[in-house]
């Protein structure tokens, strides 16, 4: 059973979080799949909906409190108490976005456009949408539909599909 | 590495079929490689191929985003011109190394 004989044909990515690193993990994986000619569908649920909500998608943050991986620019650990100060989280997040732009990683809305231009599909979770009281028009134009988890599994049907939870 | 004949010209290619020497590339070689990929090259294809050759030979890293912003094609057209895996296919047909970009 060689891996080459069983290529991945479709990835179904679920993103349930709103921080920069998780949203980008989902977007990079989806875009990477599309670039390789692999079908990709991304399902945003719970706080992940922020990434596709028009008035929130440009304001994603990374957590400066409770994030042990976070470092100061010189490499020293980032003191949690510093992360609590007003404006620090926004500053750190802005810095992260600047670093990504340097690597030609686009902002979220443009990333969604790249993915859909390549045939990828973006969905919002119906349950979470109802829970947060959102409507179709609150979402980016790149969101194809609001669907249930059951419909998501239907879309996953077929040989060579992988489901990835972020 | 191996030698391969394209349009009556012998070129060296990697195991995955990418030219190892971009100077061996000609339009005729491109047409022959494209045929293997099931693509019939048009002027629009060549405009893209020349753009990515120029960028690569200058040492710039290619991304789908940068090609989409090149003014030559938008992202959607790029996917249509080289269906499936556009960056890889276009690189192979353009006679440049396999792309290493993650975006």
Interface residues (C-beta under 8 A of the other chain):
Chain A: X28 X31 X32 X34 X35 X36 X37 X103 X104 X105 X106 X110 X113 X114 X117 X118 X119
Chain B: X61 X63 X64 X65 X66 X68 X74 X75 X76 X79 X83 X84 X85 X86 X87 X88 X101 X102 X103
